[in-house]
Structures are given as C-alpha cells and as structure tokens.
C-alpha cells in the first residue's frame, strides 16, 4: 500500500476543492468586506445578549430590582420612567423577559442574514435606545457617577453607533459618512475625557474602589484585578488625569485623522485593560450578566473606524 511521505493518505483534490469552495462562500456571505464583518460581529454580540437574557436569574425579581437600583439618585424624569419600566416588567416577568430575550436574538439573526440587515439595524437602534434609557439609566451620565473604566457612557449605546457606521448603503461610514464617523468618534472620546475628570473617577480611591467592585468569576482574573487595584490605591487623581488626556488625544487625533491608526490601536489596548480590570469581562463568568459590557463594542467600533481613516470625506455637491 502506498502512502504519502507523512504516512497519511493524500486527500482527493476534489475534496480539497470542495472545502475551498465552502470557505469562499462563507467568507463571501459573512465577511465579504469590513462592513459586513462588523455586521456579523455585531449580530453575534446581540445573540449573546439574547442568550444571557434567558438566564434563570433574569426571570426572578432580581432583574427588576436591578432596574430600580439604577433609578436611585437620578433626575425625577429618569427616576420615574425607570421605576415605571421596572414595575411594568415585574407585572408579568416571564412574558416580558422572554420578549426581551427574543427581541435581541431576532436582531442578532437579522444581522447575520443579509436580506434582513437593514430592518435588524433599525430594530437595534430602537432597542438600544430603550435599553440605554430603562436598563442603564443613560449610563448614569445625569448623576455624575459614570465611569469609563466600568463601561460609561453605557455599552448599549455603542451598538447603535456601530450600526450607524455599518448601514449597508454602499457608502463608507454608513449613515454617518467618513466625516460624520470621525466627528462621532471624537465626541465620544471627549465625553469620556470629561467623565474621567469627575469625582466619581478622579478621587484618590475611585479607580481602586471600581476595580474591587468589578465582577470576576475566575481566579486569574481576580488576581489581576487585585494587582491593578493595589496600583490604583490612592492614585486615582493621577490615573484619571492620564486617562483623560489619552482619551482627548485619541478622540481629537482620529477626528482630524492625525496618526489615526496608532491612536485606534491605543484605544483597543486601553479598552482591553478596562474590560479586564474594570468590567471583569462584563461579568460573563460571574453569573447574572446581561451583556459583555462596553469593552468589546469599543474594540469593534475601533475596527470599523480603522477602515475609514485612510479615506477622505466626500465633498457635498
């Protein structure tokens, strides 16, 4: 019996060709270009969110209680609306939570299936705004307690921002265009720079306390967070000033397209650090998480922006 030099029979050429054809078809459908790749990634994250919403904890009164917790200390109009939403969900938690989960799963599958990308994105804009309001209380922005380290200005609003950029209209930057995308990025990071200067992030032990309160669920992550918390102890102001400056540079630099690739890479590194030590991987391994928090969405947003920085805005006719 003859064998190949490695001792394993060679695969038929037709089989290898078939594998190549399947891979090409999958790539063409799910990753034909950067925008489509981002649509699919966004869809997968929506599916993850929907799956997490099906957790048993979400069918308990702990879910509406978490909404009520976000209402404390908010301006009256936010407080009352969030309390109303929590009471509504609590009235028939099984029905409402199932609908919440199915809505997110539907958006996810809609983004994976090419013919339904636009309706899925429209639904994601509406759903993201609703969750940002009733689920995240606008990321605590109106309380002055929002911390970029722990996910401010709110992970769910980033779903909508990514969706605007990957809208399938054949135009770089989707609905915003190249100039609009850069302006949005600059505004987002300047808001984060401002949030770093607030007492919630800049007091001596603010960063230390945020890290120690972050979820973990894994021994190595807990050890990493403890080490980061020790470094941050008493150094909150210095670290906040550093991150505020970095945020401003990242926002303005990409906004005016100066050293944008380097700054986008820096934004990815910073958000990986935040996702690990400040967000505990979104609490995915600690139980009770409803989403992966803002870290992965910032990274996905940076990926989309990286495709736009070489381009020049198209002048209006």
C-alpha positions in Angstrom: 0.0 0.0 0.0 1.4 3.4 -1.0 1.2 6.3 1.4 2.4 9.9 1.4 5.7 10.8 2.9 3.9 11.7 6.1 2.3 8.3 6.4 -1.2 9.7 5.7 -3.1 9.2 2.5 -3.4 12.3 0.5 -6.9 13.8 0.4 -8.5 13.8 -3.0 -8.2 17.0 -5.0 -12.0 17.2 -5.4 -12.4 17.2 -1.6 -9.9 20.0 -1.1 -11.5 22.0 -3.9 -14.9 21.5 -2.2 -13.6 22.7 1.1 -12.1 25.8 -0.6 -15.5 26.5 -2.3 -17.4 26.3 1.0 -14.8 28.6 2.7 -15.1 31.0 -0.1 -18.9 31.0 0.1 -18.9 31.5 3.8 -16.4 34.3 3.5 -18.4 35.9 0.8 -21.5 35.8 2.8 -20.3 36.7 6.3 -17.0 38.6 5.7 -17.0 40.0 2.2 -15.7 43.3 3.4 -15.1 45.2 6.7 -18.6 46.5 7.0 -20.1 43.0 6.5 -17.6 41.5 9.0 -18.7 44.2 11.6 -22.4 43.5 10.9 -21.8 39.8 11.6 -19.7 40.5 14.8 -22.5 42.9 16.0 -25.1 40.2 15.3 -23.1 37.6 17.3 -23.0 40.0 20.3 -26.7 40.6 20.0 -27.2 36.8 20.0 -25.0 36.6 23.1 -27.1 39.3 24.8 -30.3 37.4 24.0 -28.9 34.2 25.3 -27.9 35.8 28.6 -31.4 37.3 28.9 -32.7 33.7 29.0 -30.8 33.0 32.3 -32.9 31.9 35.2 -31.8 35.0 37.2 -33.5 37.2 34.6 -36.8 35.5 35.4 -36.5 36.4 39.1 -37.3 39.6 40.9 -33.5 40.4 40.9 -33.9 41.7 37.3 -36.5 44.5 38.0 -34.7 45.2 41.3 -31.5 46.0 39.3 -33.5 48.5 37.2 -34.8 50.1 40.4 -31.3 50.4 41.7 -30.3 52.4 38.6 -33.1 54.9 39.3 -31.8 55.9 42.7 -30.5 59.5 42.7 -31.5 60.2 39.1 -33.3 63.3 38.0 -37.1 63.0 38.5 -38.0 62.3 34.9 -35.4 59.5 34.6 -36.2 58.1 38.1 -40.0 57.9 37.4 -39.7 56.5 34.0 -37.2 53.8 35.1 -39.4 52.8 38.0 -42.4 52.6 35.7 -40.5 50.3 33.4 -39.4 48.1 36.3 -43.0 47.8 37.6 -44.2 47.0 34.1 -41.7 44.2 33.6 -42.3 42.9 37.1 -46.0 42.7 36.5 -45.5 39.6 34.2 -41.8 38.9 34.3 -42.0 35.6 32.4 -43.7 37.2 29.4 -41.7 40.4 29.4 -38.3 38.9 29.9 -38.9 36.3 27.2 -39.9 39.1 24.8 -36.8 41.0 25.8 -34.6 38.0 25.0 -36.4 37.1 21.8 -36.1 40.7 20.6 -32.3 40.6 21.0 -32.0 37.2 19.4 -34.1 38.3 16.4 -31.8 41.3 15.9 -28.8 39.1 16.0 -30.1 36.6 13.4 -31.4 39.5 11.4 -27.9 40.9 11.1 -26.5 37.5 10.1 -29.0 37.1 7.3 -28.2 39.6 4.5 -31.7 40.4 3.3 -32.8 41.5 6.8 -29.8 43.6 7.8 -31.5 46.9 7.4 -34.6 46.0 9.4 -32.4 44.4 12.0 -30.4 47.6 12.3 -33.5 49.8 12.6 -34.8 47.5 15.4 -31.3 47.6 17.1 -31.4 51.4 17.1 -34.8 51.5 18.8 -33.9 48.7 21.2 -30.5 50.1 22.1 -32.1 53.5 23.0 -34.8 51.8 25.1 -32.3 49.7 27.0 -30.0 52.7 27.4 -32.9 54.6 29.0 -34.8 52.0 31.0 -32.0 49.4 31.6 -28.9 51.6 32.0 -30.5 54.9 33.0 -28.5 56.7 30.3 -25.2 55.2 31.6 -25.5 57.2 34.8 -24.5 60.3 32.8 -27.1 62.5 34.5 -25.9 61.6 38.0 -22.2 62.5 37.5 -21.2 58.9 38.5 -20.5 57.5 35.1 -17.0 55.9 34.9 -15.3 55.0 31.6 -13.4 52.3 33.5 -16.6 50.4 34.2 -18.3 51.0 30.9 -19.6 54.6 30.6 -21.2 56.1 28.6 -23.1 52.8 28.5 -22.3 49.7 26.4 -25.7 49.5 24.7 -25.4 52.9 23.0 -22.3 51.7 21.3 -24.4 49.0 19.5 -26.3 51.9 17.8 -23.1 53.8 16.9 -21.6 50.7 15.3 -24.9 50.1 13.5 -24.9 53.6 12.0 -21.4 53.1 10.6 -22.2 49.7 9.0 -25.5 50.6 7.5 -25.5 48.9 4.0 -25.8 51.8 1.6 -22.5 51.4 -0.2 -21.1 54.5 1.4 -18.0 54.4 3.7 -19.2 55.2 7.2 -22.8 54.1 6.5 -25.4 56.6 7.6 -22.7 59.0 9.0 -20.2 59.0 6.3 -16.5 59.5 6.8 -16.6 63.0 8.3 -19.6 62.1 10.5 -17.9 58.9 11.7 -14.8 60.9 12.7 -16.9 63.6 14.4 -18.9 60.9 16.3 -15.6 59.2 17.5 -14.1 62.5 18.6 -17.3 63.4 20.5 -17.5 60.0 22.2 -13.9 60.1 23.5 -14.1 63.7 24.6 -17.1 62.8 26.7 -15.0 60.1 28.2 -12.2 62.5 28.9 -14.7 64.7 30.7 -16.0 61.8 32.7 -12.5 61.0 33.9 -12.3 64.4 35.5 -15.4 64.0 37.6 -15.1 63.0 41.2 -16.5 59.5 40.5 -13.3 58.7 38.6 -10.7 61.1 39.9 -11.0 61.0 43.7 -8.0 59.3 45.3 -9.5 55.8 45.6 -12.2 56.0 42.9 -10.4 53.7 40.5 -9.3 51.3 43.3 -12.9 51.0 44.5 -14.3 50.5 41.0 -11.9 47.7 40.3 -12.5 45.9 43.6 -16.3 46.1 42.9 -15.9 44.6 39.4 -17.1 41.1 38.8 -14.6 38.3 38.0 -15.7 34.7 38.4 -12.2 33.3 37.6 -9.2 33.1 39.8 -6.7 34.5 37.4 -8.9 37.5 36.6 -9.5 38.1 40.3 -5.7 38.1 40.9 -5.2 40.5 38.0 -7.9 42.9 39.4 -6.3 42.8 42.9 -3.0 43.7 41.4 -4.5 46.6 39.4 -6.4 47.8 42.5 -3.3 47.9 44.6 -1.6 50.0 41.9 -4.6 52.4 41.8 -4.9 52.7 45.6 -4.5 56.4 46.4 -3.5 57.3 42.9 -7.0 57.9 41.4 -6.4 61.6 40.5 -3.1 60.9 38.7 -4.5 58.0 36.8 -7.7 59.9 35.9 -5.7 62.8 34.5 -3.6 60.4 32.4 -6.7 58.6 31.0 -8.5 61.9 30.4 -5.5 63.2 28.4 -5.2 59.9 26.5 -9.0 60.0 25.8 -8.8 63.5 24.5 -5.8 62.7 22.3 -7.5 59.6 20.9 -10.7 61.5 20.2 -9.1 64.5 18.5 -6.4 62.7 16.7 -8.8 60.2 15.0 -11.2 63.1 14.5 -8.7 65.1 12.4 -7.1 62.0 11.0 -3.6 62.5 12.6 -1.8 59.3 13.5 -5.2 57.7 13.5 -4.1 54.0 13.1 -1.8 54.3 16.1 -4.4 56.0 18.2 -7.1 53.4 17.2 -4.7 50.7 18.3 -4.1 52.5 21.6 -7.9 52.7 22.1 -8.1 49.0 21.7 -5.4 48.4 24.2 -7.0 50.8 26.7 -10.4 49.2 26.3 -9.0 45.7 26.7 -7.5 46.8 30.0 -10.8 48.4 31.1 -12.7 45.3 30.0 -10.5 43.1 32.1 -9.9 45.0 35.3 -12.8 47.4 35.5 -15.6 45.4 33.8 -14.4 41.8 34.7 -15.1 40.6 31.1 -18.6 42.0 31.6 -19.3 39.6 34.4 -19.8 36.8 31.9 -18.1 34.3 34.1 -19.5 35.6 37.4 -23.2 34.9 36.6 -26.0 37.4 36.1 -24.5 39.4 33.2 -26.9 40.6 30.5 -24.2 41.8 28.1 -20.4 41.8 27.7 -20.3 45.5 28.7 -18.6 48.2 26.6 -15.1 46.7 26.1 -15.9 44.5 23.0 -18.1 47.2 21.5 -15.4 49.9 21.7 -13.0 47.4 20.0 -15.5 46.7 17.3 -16.1 50.4 16.8 -12.3 50.9 16.5 -12.1 48.2 13.9 -14.8 49.9 11.8 -13.1 53.3 12.2 -9.8 51.8 11.1 -11.4 51.2 7.7 -12.4 54.8 7.4 -9.3 56.7 8.5 -7.4 56.3 5.1 -10.4 57.8 3.3 -11.1 61.5 2.6 -14.6 62.9 3.2 -16.6 63.3 0.0 -17.5 66.9 -0.6 -21.2 67.7 -0.8 -22.4 68.5 -4.3 
